[in-house]
Amino acid sequence: MASLEQSLIDGAEEARIPIVQAPGECVLQVAMGLVGVEIERTTSRSIGRVTLVVEFRDTLSGQPLLRHATHNTIENEGTGAPRGNQIRQAFDEMVGEMNIGGAVGAAGLSKSEIRSGCLGTLADRGGAIPPAASAR
């Protein structure tokens, strides 16, 4: 979970989206989690499988805005690197590859109005970048 949290923070920083700790007019609450984690005990080509879930909520109303899940296979790189390192690298890649903009469009939320003083909607900010905690 620490790797996922760090991936989210790094992605927000790269996209120049600030992370804040308080609710606000232009702030989303972001929750990430792993479900259905399966780790292989054998030395096969696959280390395991995992579903990564991200959920966005409006911080003022608490209303859920979007829940998006991706199903991922963690491949064995065959490099001899420790499994833990390979799993951390896979998590970073999973977060980086999440297409939040596409999920927003598929959910029919791409026509949301921009609140006054905010820099855009989730659809505007979530293209190929990882989800972030604030769009202000």
A tleap script that builds the chain and sets N, CA, C and O, in Angstrom:
source leaprc.protein.ff14SB
mol = sequence {
  NMET ALA SER LEU GLU GLN SER LEU ILE ASP
  GLY ALA GLU GLU ALA ARG ILE PRO ILE VAL
  GLN ALA PRO GLY GLU CYS VAL LEU GLN VAL
  ALA MET GLY LEU VAL GLY VAL GLU ILE GLU
  ARG THR THR SER ARG SER ILE GLY ARG VAL
  THR LEU VAL VAL GLU PHE ARG ASP THR LEU
  SER GLY GLN PRO LEU LEU ARG HIE ALA THR
  HIE ASN THR ILE GLU ASN GLU GLY THR GLY
  ALA PRO ARG GLY ASN GLN ILE ARG GLN ALA
  PHE ASP GLU MET VAL GLY GLU MET ASN ILE
  GLY GLY ALA VAL GLY ALA ALA GLY LEU SER
  LYS SER GLU ILE ARG SER GLY CYS LEU GLY
  THR LEU ALA ASP ARG GLY GLY ALA ILE PRO
  PRO ALA ALA SER ALA CARG
}
set mol.1.N position { 0.828 -1.197 0.000 }
set mol.1.CA position { 0.000 0.000 0.000 }
set mol.1.C position { 0.867 1.254 0.000 }
set mol.1.O position { 0.503 2.264 -0.602 }
set mol.2.N position { 2.007 1.190 0.671 }
set mol.2.CA position { 2.900 2.350 0.691 }
set mol.2.C position { 3.393 2.673 -0.719 }
set mol.2.O position { 3.531 3.844 -1.074 }
set mol.3.N position { 3.660 1.640 -1.524 }
set mol.3.CA position { 4.093 1.861 -2.905 }
set mol.3.C position { 2.993 2.514 -3.724 }
set mol.3.O position { 3.258 3.404 -4.532 }
set mol.4.N position { 1.754 2.072 -3.513 }
set mol.4.CA position { 0.643 2.692 -4.236 }
set mol.4.C position { 0.488 4.147 -3.846 }
set mol.4.O position { 0.313 5.009 -4.708 }
set mol.5.N position { 0.550 4.426 -2.556 }
set mol.5.CA position { 0.417 5.810 -2.094 }
set mol.5.C position { 1.533 6.676 -2.680 }
set mol.5.O position { 1.273 7.791 -3.132 }
set mol.6.N position { 2.762 6.180 -2.678 }
set mol.6.CA position { 3.874 6.952 -3.216 }
set mol.6.C position { 3.714 7.160 -4.713 }
set mol.6.O position { 4.048 8.231 -5.219 }
set mol.7.N position { 3.206 6.154 -5.442 }
set mol.7.CA position { 2.964 6.315 -6.877 }
set mol.7.C position { 1.948 7.412 -7.139 }
set mol.7.O position { 2.102 8.203 -8.070 }
set mol.8.N position { 0.909 7.457 -6.316 }
set mol.8.CA position { -0.117 8.489 -6.451 }
set mol.8.C position { 0.475 9.868 -6.190 }
set mol.8.O position { 0.215 10.809 -6.939 }
set mol.9.N position { 1.263 9.991 -5.139 }
set mol.9.CA position { 1.889 11.273 -4.799 }
set mol.9.C position { 2.848 11.706 -5.909 }
set mol.9.O position { 2.836 12.866 -6.323 }
set mol.10.N position { 3.670 10.786 -6.388 }
set mol.10.CA position { 4.617 11.113 -7.460 }
set mol.10.C position { 3.884 11.560 -8.723 }
set mol.10.O position { 4.291 12.524 -9.371 }
set mol.11.N position { 2.806 10.864 -9.072 }
set mol.11.CA position { 2.039 11.224 -10.260 }
set mol.11.C position { 1.408 12.601 -10.137 }
set mol.11.O position { 1.395 13.363 -11.103 }
set mol.12.N position { 0.892 12.926 -8.975 }
set mol.12.CA position { 0.295 14.249 -8.753 }
set mol.12.C position { 1.362 15.328 -8.864 }
set mol.12.O position { 1.120 16.378 -9.460 }
set mol.13.N position { 2.535 15.083 -8.299 }
set mol.13.CA position { 3.621 16.063 -8.376 }
set mol.13.C position { 4.073 16.265 -9.821 }
set mol.13.O position { 4.305 17.397 -10.246 }
set mol.14.N position { 4.201 15.171 -10.580 }
set mol.14.CA position { 4.607 15.274 -11.988 }
set mol.14.C position { 3.596 16.069 -12.800 }
set mol.14.O position { 3.966 16.799 -13.719 }
set mol.15.N position { 2.319 15.928 -12.460 }
set mol.15.CA position { 1.258 16.650 -13.173 }
set mol.15.C position { 1.029 18.049 -12.600 }
set mol.15.O position { 0.141 18.775 -13.048 }
set mol.16.N position { 1.845 18.422 -11.596 }
set mol.16.CA position { 1.733 19.722 -10.925 }
set mol.16.C position { 0.344 19.947 -10.345 }
set mol.16.O position { -0.233 21.028 -10.458 }
set mol.17.N position { -0.179 18.889 -9.719 }
set mol.17.CA position { -1.465 18.971 -9.032 }
set mol.17.C position { -1.176 18.864 -7.539 }
set mol.17.O position { -0.659 17.846 -7.079 }
set mol.18.N position { -1.507 19.906 -6.780 }
set mol.18.CA position { -1.182 19.874 -5.350 }
set mol.18.C position { -2.020 18.865 -4.579 }
set mol.18.O position { -3.162 18.575 -4.934 }
set mol.19.N position { -1.432 18.346 -3.531 }
set mol.19.CA position { -2.135 17.444 -2.627 }
set mol.19.C position { -2.411 18.235 -1.357 }
set mol.19.O position { -1.509 18.838 -0.774 }
set mol.20.N position { -3.648 18.221 -0.947 }
set mol.20.CA position { -4.049 18.964 0.250 }
set mol.20.C position { -4.671 18.002 1.243 }
set mol.20.O position { -5.065 16.893 0.885 }
set mol.21.N position { -4.756 18.434 2.495 }
set mol.21.CA position { -5.271 17.578 3.561 }
set mol.21.C position { -6.655 18.001 4.049 }
set mol.21.O position { -7.198 17.373 4.958 }
set mol.22.N position { -7.233 19.043 3.473 }
set mol.22.CA position { -8.516 19.560 3.963 }
set mol.22.C position { -9.536 19.579 2.834 }
set mol.22.O position { -9.168 19.770 1.675 }
set mol.23.N position { -10.816 19.384 3.157 }
set mol.23.CA position { -11.854 19.469 2.134 }
set mol.23.C position { -11.926 20.885 1.565 }
set mol.23.O position { -11.521 21.847 2.216 }
set mol.24.N position { -12.439 20.998 0.362 }
set mol.24.CA position { -12.566 22.310 -0.251 }
set mol.24.C position { -13.383 22.250 -1.527 }
set mol.24.O position { -13.763 21.177 -1.996 }
set mol.25.N position { -13.639 23.406 -2.069 }
set mol.25.CA position { -14.469 23.550 -3.268 }
set mol.25.C position { -13.877 22.822 -4.477 }
set mol.25.O position { -14.622 22.278 -5.292 }
set mol.26.N position { -12.563 22.806 -4.601 }
set mol.26.CA position { -11.896 22.211 -5.768 }
set mol.26.C position { -11.081 20.970 -5.396 }
set mol.26.O position { -10.098 20.649 -6.063 }
set mol.27.N position { -11.483 20.283 -4.345 }
set mol.27.CA position { -10.685 19.174 -3.835 }
set mol.27.C position { -11.465 17.863 -3.919 }
set mol.27.O position { -12.638 17.791 -3.554 }
set mol.28.N position { -10.784 16.839 -4.406 }
set mol.28.CA position { -11.344 15.494 -4.448 }
set mol.28.C position { -10.685 14.645 -3.381 }
set mol.28.O position { -9.494 14.794 -3.104 }
set mol.29.N position { -11.450 13.762 -2.788 }
set mol.29.CA position { -10.884 12.744 -1.918 }
set mol.29.C position { -10.597 11.537 -2.797 }
set mol.29.O position { -11.465 11.070 -3.534 }
set mol.30.N position { -9.379 11.042 -2.713 }
set mol.30.CA position { -8.978 9.908 -3.527 }
set mol.30.C position { -8.647 8.740 -2.610 }
set mol.30.O position { -7.869 8.879 -1.666 }
set mol.31.N position { -9.241 7.595 -2.893 }
set mol.31.CA position { -8.934 6.382 -2.146 }
set mol.31.C position { -8.494 5.323 -3.153 }
set mol.31.O position { -9.111 5.160 -4.205 }
set mol.32.N position { -7.429 4.612 -2.822 }
set mol.32.CA position { -6.946 3.533 -3.679 }
set mol.32.C position { -6.857 2.273 -2.848 }
set mol.32.O position { -6.594 2.315 -1.646 }
set mol.33.N position { -7.079 1.159 -3.504 }
set mol.33.CA position { -6.976 -0.103 -2.794 }
set mol.33.C position { -6.718 -1.251 -3.743 }
set mol.33.O position { -6.934 -1.153 -4.951 }
set mol.34.N position { -6.256 -2.328 -3.171 }
set mol.34.CA position { -6.027 -3.555 -3.913 }
set mol.34.C position { -7.046 -4.580 -3.452 }
set mol.34.O position { -7.255 -4.761 -2.253 }
set mol.35.N position { -7.673 -5.243 -4.392 }
set mol.35.CA position { -8.625 -6.306 -4.063 }
set mol.35.C position { -8.260 -7.533 -4.895 }
set mol.35.O position { -7.628 -7.419 -5.946 }
set mol.36.N position { -8.659 -8.684 -4.420 }
set mol.36.CA position { -8.421 -9.916 -5.173 }
set mol.36.C position { -6.949 -10.169 -5.447 }
set mol.36.O position { -6.590 -10.586 -6.549 }
set mol.37.N position { -6.095 -9.925 -4.470 }
set mol.37.CA position { -4.656 -10.136 -4.660 }
set mol.37.C position { -4.358 -11.636 -4.633 }
set mol.37.O position { -4.706 -12.332 -3.679 }
set mol.38.N position { -3.713 -12.122 -5.687 }
set mol.38.CA position { -3.297 -13.529 -5.771 }
set mol.38.C position { -1.812 -13.558 -6.099 }
set mol.38.O position { -1.402 -13.089 -7.161 }
set mol.39.N position { -1.006 -14.101 -5.201 }
set mol.39.CA position { 0.431 -14.215 -5.431 }
set mol.39.C position { 0.763 -15.686 -5.664 }
set mol.39.O position { 0.383 -16.553 -4.877 }
set mol.40.N position { 1.472 -15.950 -6.748 }
set mol.40.CA position { 1.885 -17.315 -7.085 }
set mol.40.C position { 3.032 -17.741 -6.175 }
set mol.40.O position { 3.932 -16.949 -5.898 }
set mol.41.N position { 3.005 -18.969 -5.716 }
set mol.41.CA position { 4.097 -19.493 -4.889 }
set mol.41.C position { 5.170 -20.154 -5.745 }
set mol.41.O position { 6.288 -20.375 -5.279 }
set mol.42.N position { 4.845 -20.462 -6.969 }
set mol.42.CA position { 5.812 -21.128 -7.847 }
set mol.42.C position { 6.633 -20.079 -8.589 }
set mol.42.O position { 6.352 -18.883 -8.502 }
set mol.43.N position { 7.621 -20.522 -9.299 }
set mol.43.CA position { 8.454 -19.614 -10.087 }
set mol.43.C position { 7.967 -19.605 -11.534 }
set mol.43.O position { 8.732 -19.884 -12.457 }
set mol.44.N position { 6.715 -19.288 -11.718 }
set mol.44.CA position { 6.145 -19.270 -13.068 }
set mol.44.C position { 6.401 -17.908 -13.722 }
set mol.44.O position { 7.070 -17.049 -13.148 }
set mol.45.N position { 5.868 -17.728 -14.915 }
set mol.45.CA position { 6.018 -16.452 -15.637 }
set mol.45.C position { 5.228 -15.339 -14.982 }
set mol.45.O position { 5.530 -14.162 -15.178 }
set mol.46.N position { 4.225 -15.697 -14.212 }
set mol.46.CA position { 3.400 -14.700 -13.543 }
set mol.46.C position { 3.668 -14.739 -12.034 }
set mol.46.O position { 3.651 -15.805 -11.420 }
set mol.47.N position { 3.911 -13.573 -11.454 }
set mol.47.CA position { 4.073 -13.493 -10.002 }
set mol.47.C position { 2.703 -13.512 -9.332 }
set mol.47.O position { 2.547 -14.028 -8.225 }
set mol.48.N position { 1.716 -12.941 -10.016 }
set mol.48.CA position { 0.376 -12.923 -9.443 }
set mol.48.C position { -0.567 -12.020 -10.198 }
set mol.48.O position { -0.235 -11.492 -11.260 }
set mol.49.N position { -1.760 -11.847 -9.631 }
set mol.49.CA position { -2.797 -11.015 -10.212 }
set mol.49.C position { -3.384 -10.137 -9.114 }
set mol.49.O position { -3.426 -10.515 -7.943 }
set mol.50.N position { -3.839 -8.949 -9.526 }
set mol.50.CA position { -4.395 -8.013 -8.557 }
set mol.50.C position { -5.366 -7.072 -9.277 }
set mol.50.O position { -5.191 -6.761 -10.455 }
set mol.51.N position { -6.373 -6.634 -8.556 }
set mol.51.CA position { -7.275 -5.604 -9.069 }
set mol.51.C position { -7.003 -4.331 -8.277 }
set mol.51.O position { -7.058 -4.324 -7.047 }
set mol.52.N position { -6.713 -3.260 -8.998 }
set mol.52.CA position { -6.453 -1.955 -8.408 }
set mol.52.C position { -7.718 -1.112 -8.554 }
set mol.52.O position { -8.253 -0.965 -9.652 }
set mol.53.N position { -8.187 -0.563 -7.439 }
set mol.53.CA position { -9.409 0.243 -7.434 }
set mol.53.C position { -9.062 1.654 -6.979 }
set mol.53.O position { -8.331 1.835 -6.006 }
set mol.54.N position { -9.586 2.651 -7.684 }
set mol.54.CA position { -9.449 4.044 -7.251 }
set mol.54.C position { -10.854 4.638 -7.182 }
set mol.54.O position { -11.682 4.399 -8.061 }
set mol.55.N position { -11.109 5.402 -6.144 }
set mol.55.CA position { -12.421 6.020 -5.956 }
set mol.55.C position { -12.231 7.506 -5.678 }
set mol.55.O position { -11.361 7.901 -4.902 }
set mol.56.N position { -13.055 8.316 -6.321 }
set mol.56.CA position { -13.042 9.763 -6.125 }
set mol.56.C position { -14.347 10.185 -5.466 }
set mol.56.O position { -15.424 9.727 -5.846 }
set mol.57.N position { -14.237 11.069 -4.467 }
set mol.57.CA position { -15.419 11.626 -3.792 }
set mol.57.C position { -15.288 13.141 -3.728 }
set mol.57.O position { -14.185 13.681 -3.642 }
set mol.58.N position { -16.422 13.810 -3.771 }
set mol.58.CA position { -16.467 15.246 -3.532 }
set mol.58.C position { -16.226 15.457 -2.038 }
set mol.58.O position { -16.923 14.866 -1.213 }
set mol.59.N position { -15.257 16.285 -1.684 }
set mol.59.CA position { -14.932 16.443 -0.266 }
set mol.59.C position { -15.962 17.271 0.490 }
set mol.59.O position { -16.047 17.172 1.714 }
set mol.60.N position { -16.746 18.086 -0.213 }
set mol.60.CA position { -17.743 18.901 0.490 }
set mol.60.C position { -19.009 18.115 0.802 }
set mol.60.O position { -19.554 18.215 1.901 }
set mol.61.N position { -19.475 17.329 -0.170 }
set mol.61.CA position { -20.722 16.582 0.027 }
set mol.61.C position { -20.483 15.133 0.439 }
set mol.61.O position { -21.382 14.485 0.974 }
set mol.62.N position { -19.289 14.626 0.196 }
set mol.62.CA position { -19.007 13.211 0.447 }
set mol.62.C position { -19.541 12.303 -0.648 }
set mol.62.O position { -19.399 11.083 -0.569 }
set mol.63.N position { -20.156 12.891 -1.672 }
set mol.63.CA position { -20.766 12.116 -2.758 }
set mol.63.C position { -19.700 11.413 -3.599 }
set mol.63.O position { -18.734 12.046 -4.025 }
set mol.64.N position { -19.870 10.093 -3.844 }
set mol.64.CA position { -18.930 9.403 -4.731 }
set mol.64.C position { -19.101 9.901 -6.161 }
set mol.64.O position { -20.225 10.047 -6.642 }
set mol.65.N position { -17.995 10.160 -6.833 }
set mol.65.CA position { -18.030 10.657 -8.202 }
set mol.65.C position { -17.655 9.578 -9.211 }
set mol.65.O position { -18.238 9.502 -10.292 }
set mol.66.N position { -16.686 8.751 -8.858 }
set mol.66.CA position { -16.222 7.722 -9.786 }
set mol.66.C position { -15.497 6.634 -9.018 }
set mol.66.O position { -14.736 6.915 -8.092 }
set mol.67.N position { -15.736 5.400 -9.402 }
set mol.67.CA position { -14.975 4.255 -8.901 }
set mol.67.C position { -14.500 3.496 -10.128 }
set mol.67.O position { -15.299 3.084 -10.968 }
set mol.68.N position { -13.207 3.320 -10.217 }
set mol.68.CA position { -12.612 2.718 -11.406 }
set mol.68.C position { -11.689 1.578 -10.981 }
set mol.68.O position { -10.905 1.727 -10.043 }
set mol.69.N position { -11.782 0.451 -11.665 }
set mol.69.CA position { -10.949 -0.707 -11.326 }
set mol.69.C position { -10.224 -1.201 -12.568 }
set mol.69.O position { -10.764 -1.171 -13.674 }
set mol.70.N position { -8.999 -1.654 -12.369 }
set mol.70.CA position { -8.248 -2.296 -13.443 }
set mol.70.C position { -7.752 -3.643 -12.935 }
set mol.70.O position { -7.331 -3.772 -11.786 }
set mol.71.N position { -7.808 -4.629 -13.797 }
set mol.71.CA position { -7.346 -5.978 -13.460 }
set mol.71.C position { -5.961 -6.150 -14.082 }
set mol.71.O position { -5.778 -5.924 -15.278 }
set mol.72.N position { -5.002 -6.547 -13.272 }
set mol.72.CA position { -3.613 -6.576 -13.711 }
set mol.72.C position { -2.951 -7.900 -13.377 }
set mol.72.O position { -3.251 -8.531 -12.363 }
set mol.73.N position { -2.043 -8.307 -14.256 }
set mol.73.CA position { -1.186 -9.453 -13.995 }
set mol.73.C position { 0.212 -8.927 -13.722 }
set mol.73.O position { 0.713 -8.073 -14.453 }
set mol.74.N position { 0.833 -9.427 -12.683 }
set mol.74.CA position { 2.202 -9.036 -12.363 }
set mol.74.C position { 3.110 -10.098 -12.970 }
set mol.74.O position { 3.166 -11.233 -12.495 }
set mol.75.N position { 3.814 -9.714 -14.020 }
set mol.75.CA position { 4.671 -10.649 -14.738 }
set mol.75.C position { 6.015 -10.797 -14.040 }
set mol.75.O position { 6.526 -9.852 -13.440 }
set mol.76.N position { 6.576 -11.994 -14.128 }
set mol.76.CA position { 7.917 -12.235 -13.630 }
set mol.76.C position { 8.878 -11.731 -14.687 }
set mol.76.O position { 8.905 -12.253 -15.801 }
set mol.77.N position { 9.663 -10.726 -14.354 }
set mol.77.CA position { 10.567 -10.096 -15.316 }
set mol.77.C position { 11.688 -11.025 -15.770 }
set mol.77.O position { 12.263 -10.822 -16.839 }
set mol.78.N position { 12.002 -12.033 -14.976 }
set mol.78.CA position { 13.081 -12.940 -15.327 }
set mol.78.C position { 14.458 -12.315 -15.169 }
set mol.78.O position { 15.437 -12.821 -15.717 }
set mol.79.N position { 14.541 -11.209 -14.419 }
set mol.79.CA position { 15.814 -10.503 -14.241 }
set mol.79.C position { 16.576 -10.973 -13.015 }
set mol.79.O position { 17.735 -10.605 -12.821 }
set mol.80.N position { 15.933 -11.778 -12.192 }
set mol.80.CA position { 16.559 -12.196 -10.949 }
set mol.80.C position { 16.345 -11.207 -9.816 }
set mol.80.O position { 16.802 -11.435 -8.696 }
set mol.81.N position { 15.648 -10.099 -10.102 }
set mol.81.CA position { 15.358 -9.113 -9.060 }
set mol.81.C position { 14.423 -9.748 -8.031 }
set mol.81.O position { 13.602 -10.595 -8.383 }
set mol.82.N position { 14.540 -9.348 -6.767 }
set mol.82.CA position { 13.641 -9.897 -5.747 }
set mol.82.C position { 12.179 -9.664 -6.115 }
set mol.82.O position { 11.826 -8.636 -6.693 }
set mol.83.N position { 11.332 -10.641 -5.769 }
set mol.83.CA position { 9.896 -10.549 -6.095 }
set mol.83.C position { 9.277 -9.269 -5.535 }
set mol.83.O position { 8.446 -8.643 -6.192 }
set mol.84.N position { 9.678 -8.881 -4.332 }
set mol.84.CA position { 9.140 -7.663 -3.733 }
set mol.84.C position { 9.409 -6.434 -4.591 }
set mol.84.O position { 8.536 -5.581 -4.751 }
set mol.85.N position { 10.615 -6.343 -5.143 }
set mol.85.CA position { 10.952 -5.221 -6.028 }
set mol.85.C position { 10.129 -5.262 -7.311 }
set mol.85.O position { 9.679 -4.228 -7.804 }
set mol.86.N position { 9.937 -6.472 -7.848 }
set mol.86.CA position { 9.143 -6.598 -9.071 }
set mol.86.C position { 7.688 -6.210 -8.819 }
set mol.86.O position { 7.054 -5.593 -9.675 }
set mol.87.N position { 7.158 -6.569 -7.649 }
set mol.87.CA position { 5.775 -6.220 -7.310 }
set mol.87.C position { 5.647 -4.709 -7.156 }
set mol.87.O position { 4.687 -4.119 -7.653 }
set mol.88.N position { 6.607 -4.068 -6.470 }
set mol.88.CA position { 6.569 -2.603 -6.319 }
set mol.88.C position { 6.611 -1.921 -7.678 }
set mol.88.O position { 5.858 -0.978 -7.921 }
set mol.89.N position { 7.477 -2.384 -8.559 }
set mol.89.CA position { 7.581 -1.804 -9.897 }
set mol.89.C position { 6.263 -1.981 -10.654 }
set mol.89.O position { 5.812 -1.064 -11.341 }
set mol.90.N position { 5.654 -3.145 -10.531 }
set mol.90.CA position { 4.372 -3.395 -11.205 }
set mol.90.C position { 3.296 -2.446 -10.690 }
set mol.90.O position { 2.499 -1.937 -11.478 }
set mol.91.N position { 3.258 -2.196 -9.367 }
set mol.91.CA position { 2.276 -1.261 -8.812 }
set mol.91.C position { 2.477 0.134 -9.392 }
set mol.91.O position { 1.510 0.796 -9.769 }
set mol.92.N position { 3.736 0.587 -9.467 }
set mol.92.CA position { 4.014 1.905 -10.049 }
set mol.92.C position { 3.480 1.983 -11.476 }
set mol.92.O position { 2.872 2.979 -11.868 }
set mol.93.N position { 3.710 0.927 -12.245 }
set mol.93.CA position { 3.242 0.901 -13.630 }
set mol.93.C position { 1.720 0.890 -13.707 }
set mol.93.O position { 1.138 1.564 -14.557 }
set mol.94.N position { 1.066 0.123 -12.817 }
set mol.94.CA position { -0.397 0.073 -12.800 }
set mol.94.C position { -0.988 1.455 -12.587 }
set mol.94.O position { -1.899 1.864 -13.306 }
set mol.95.N position { -0.472 2.174 -11.603 }
set mol.95.CA position { -0.981 3.514 -11.307 }
set mol.95.C position { -0.716 4.442 -12.484 }
set mol.95.O position { -1.590 5.216 -12.875 }
set mol.96.N position { 0.483 4.370 -13.049 }
set mol.96.CA position { 0.837 5.225 -14.164 }
set mol.96.C position { 0.018 4.971 -15.416 }
set mol.96.O position { -0.175 5.877 -16.227 }
set mol.97.N position { -0.463 3.748 -15.581 }
set mol.97.CA position { -1.221 3.390 -16.781 }
set mol.97.C position { -2.729 3.576 -16.624 }
set mol.97.O position { -3.471 3.417 -17.593 }
set mol.98.N position { -3.192 3.908 -15.423 }
set mol.98.CA position { -4.633 4.112 -15.246 }
set mol.98.C position { -5.094 5.286 -16.100 }
set mol.98.O position { -4.526 6.374 -16.013 }
set mol.99.N position { -6.100 5.079 -16.909 }
set mol.99.CA position { -6.634 6.145 -17.745 }
set mol.99.C position { -7.925 6.658 -17.109 }
set mol.99.O position { -9.021 6.207 -17.443 }
set mol.100.N position { -7.773 7.604 -16.191 }
set mol.100.CA position { -8.928 8.140 -15.480 }
set mol.100.C position { -9.837 8.917 -16.421 }
set mol.100.O position { -11.061 8.853 -16.305 }
set mol.101.N position { -9.226 9.665 -17.367 }
set mol.101.CA position { -10.038 10.419 -18.333 }
set mol.101.C position { -10.971 9.510 -19.112 }
set mol.101.O position { -12.134 9.849 -19.328 }
set mol.102.N position { -10.465 8.349 -19.537 }
set mol.102.CA position { -11.302 7.393 -20.265 }
set mol.102.C position { -12.416 6.843 -19.400 }
set mol.102.O position { -13.541 6.670 -19.871 }
set mol.103.N position { -12.115 6.564 -18.131 }
set mol.103.CA position { -13.145 6.069 -17.208 }
set mol.103.C position { -14.214 7.119 -16.969 }
set mol.103.O position { -15.402 6.800 -16.904 }
set mol.104.N position { -13.792 8.383 -16.837 }
set mol.104.CA position { -14.747 9.483 -16.640 }
set mol.104.C position { -15.677 9.592 -17.845 }
set mol.104.O position { -16.890 9.736 -17.692 }
set mol.105.N position { -15.098 9.521 -19.043 }
set mol.105.CA position { -15.910 9.590 -20.260 }
set mol.105.C position { -16.873 8.425 -20.358 }
set mol.105.O position { -18.037 8.612 -20.713 }
set mol.106.N position { -16.404 7.221 -20.049 }
set mol.106.CA position { -17.256 6.032 -20.113 }
set mol.106.C position { -18.401 6.110 -19.112 }
set mol.106.O position { -19.478 5.565 -19.353 }
set mol.107.N position { -18.169 6.792 -17.979 }
set mol.107.CA position { -19.215 6.931 -16.961 }
set mol.107.C position { -20.176 8.068 -17.293 }
set mol.107.O position { -21.137 8.298 -16.559 }
set mol.108.N position { -19.924 8.786 -18.396 }
set mol.108.CA position { -20.810 9.895 -18.775 }
set mol.108.C position { -20.595 11.152 -17.952 }
set mol.108.O position { -21.478 12.007 -17.888 }
set mol.109.N position { -19.430 11.278 -17.320 }
set mol.109.CA position { -19.166 12.428 -16.458 }
set mol.109.C position { -18.324 13.506 -17.127 }
set mol.109.O position { -17.965 14.486 -16.475 }
set mol.110.N position { -18.001 13.356 -18.397 }
set mol.110.CA position { -17.087 14.291 -19.052 }
set mol.110.C position { -17.706 15.661 -19.304 }
set mol.110.O position { -16.986 16.604 -19.632 }
set mol.111.N position { -19.013 15.793 -19.161 }
set mol.111.CA position { -19.662 17.084 -19.394 }
set mol.111.C position { -19.962 17.825 -18.098 }
set mol.111.O position { -20.783 18.742 -18.078 }
set mol.112.N position { -19.295 17.427 -17.010 }
set mol.112.CA position { -19.512 18.087 -15.732 }
set mol.112.C position { -19.120 19.550 -15.828 }
set mol.112.O position { -18.206 19.912 -16.569 }
set mol.113.N position { -19.818 20.390 -15.073 }
set mol.113.CA position { -19.481 21.806 -15.057 }
set mol.113.C position { -18.286 22.049 -14.151 }
set mol.113.O position { -18.107 21.371 -13.139 }
set mol.114.N position { -17.469 23.029 -14.529 }
set mol.114.CA position { -16.318 23.399 -13.719 }
set mol.114.C position { -16.785 24.376 -12.647 }
set mol.114.O position { -17.428 25.381 -12.945 }
set mol.115.N position { -16.453 24.068 -11.395 }
set mol.115.CA position { -16.795 24.975 -10.312 }
set mol.115.C position { -15.962 26.252 -10.425 }
set mol.115.O position { -14.811 26.215 -10.859 }
set mol.116.N position { -16.542 27.354 -10.038 }
set mol.116.CA position { -15.851 28.635 -10.061 }
set mol.116.C position { -14.573 28.563 -9.240 }
set mol.116.O position { -14.581 28.084 -8.106 }
set mol.117.N position { -13.477 29.040 -9.816 }
set mol.117.CA position { -12.199 29.052 -9.110 }
set mol.117.C position { -11.386 27.782 -9.260 }
set mol.117.O position { -10.239 27.733 -8.816 }
set mol.118.N position { -11.950 26.759 -9.872 }
set mol.118.CA position { -11.235 25.499 -10.050 }
set mol.118.C position { -10.602 25.454 -11.438 }
set mol.118.O position { -10.998 26.201 -12.332 }
set mol.119.N position { -9.624 24.580 -11.611 }
set mol.119.CA position { -8.865 24.535 -12.860 }
set mol.119.C position { -9.384 23.544 -13.886 }
set mol.119.O position { -8.794 23.418 -14.959 }
set mol.120.N position { -10.439 22.856 -13.602 }
set mol.120.CA position { -10.976 21.912 -14.571 }
set mol.120.C position { -11.740 20.802 -13.898 }
set mol.120.O position { -11.824 20.725 -12.673 }
set mol.121.N position { -12.294 19.947 -14.726 }
set mol.121.CA position { -13.026 18.793 -14.217 }
set mol.121.C position { -12.085 17.609 -14.088 }
set mol.121.O position { -10.939 17.661 -14.534 }
set mol.122.N position { -12.570 16.558 -13.483 }
set mol.122.CA position { -11.794 15.323 -13.377 }
set mol.122.C position { -11.435 14.814 -14.771 }
set mol.122.O position { -10.342 14.285 -14.973 }
set mol.123.N position { -12.343 14.967 -15.729 }
set mol.123.CA position { -12.070 14.521 -17.099 }
set mol.123.C position { -10.922 15.324 -17.704 }
set mol.123.O position { -10.082 14.768 -18.412 }
set mol.124.N position { -10.881 16.639 -17.428 }
set mol.124.CA position { -9.799 17.474 -17.954 }
set mol.124.C position { -8.459 17.075 -17.379 }
set mol.124.O position { -7.460 17.039 -18.097 }
set mol.125.N position { -8.426 16.773 -16.090 }
set mol.125.CA position { -7.173 16.559 -15.387 }
set mol.125.C position { -6.713 15.108 -15.401 }
set mol.125.O position { -5.553 14.833 -15.094 }
set mol.126.N position { -7.591 14.175 -15.748 }
set mol.126.CA position { -7.264 12.773 -15.550 }
set mol.126.C position { -6.837 11.985 -16.750 }
set mol.126.O position { -6.794 10.757 -16.668 }
set mol.127.N position { -6.512 12.619 -17.885 }
set mol.127.CA position { -6.130 11.921 -19.105 }
set mol.127.C position { -5.276 10.701 -18.891 }
set mol.127.O position { -5.772 9.669 -18.441 }
set mol.128.N position { -4.015 10.795 -19.200 }
set mol.128.CA position { -3.115 9.660 -19.027 }
set mol.128.C position { -2.262 9.816 -17.779 }
set mol.128.O position { -1.257 9.123 -17.621 }
set mol.129.N position { -2.659 10.728 -16.885 }
set mol.129.CA position { -1.897 10.927 -15.662 }
set mol.129.C position { -2.577 10.189 -14.520 }
set mol.129.O position { -3.779 9.931 -14.574 }
set mol.130.N position { -1.832 9.855 -13.511 }
set mol.130.CA position { -2.449 9.202 -12.364 }
set mol.130.C position { -3.440 10.111 -11.676 }
set mol.130.O position { -3.345 11.332 -11.808 }
set mol.131.N position { -4.391 9.553 -10.944 }
set mol.131.CA position { -5.362 10.378 -10.254 }
set mol.131.C position { -4.673 11.257 -9.220 }
set mol.131.O position { -3.594 10.926 -8.728 }
set mol.132.N position { -5.310 12.384 -8.895 }
set mol.132.CA position { -4.698 13.300 -7.929 }
set mol.132.C position { -5.742 13.813 -6.962 }
set mol.132.O position { -6.942 13.699 -7.211 }
set mol.133.N position { -5.292 14.367 -5.882 }
set mol.133.CA position { -6.179 14.741 -4.793 }
set mol.133.C position { -6.755 16.136 -4.924 }
set mol.133.O position { -7.658 16.482 -4.163 }
set mol.134.N position { -6.285 16.944 -5.838 }
set mol.134.CA position { -6.787 18.299 -5.964 }
set mol.134.C position { -6.601 18.784 -7.391 }
set mol.134.O position { -5.613 18.452 -8.045 }
set mol.135.N position { -7.549 19.566 -7.867 }
set mol.135.CA position { -7.409 20.171 -9.191 }
set mol.135.C position { -7.345 21.683 -9.074 }
set mol.135.O position { -7.562 22.380 -10.065 }
set mol.136.N position { -7.060 22.197 -7.922 }
set mol.136.CA position { -6.990 23.641 -7.723 }
set mol.136.C position { -5.597 24.145 -8.042 }
set mol.136.O position { -5.334 25.343 -7.935 }
savepdb mol mol.pdb
quit
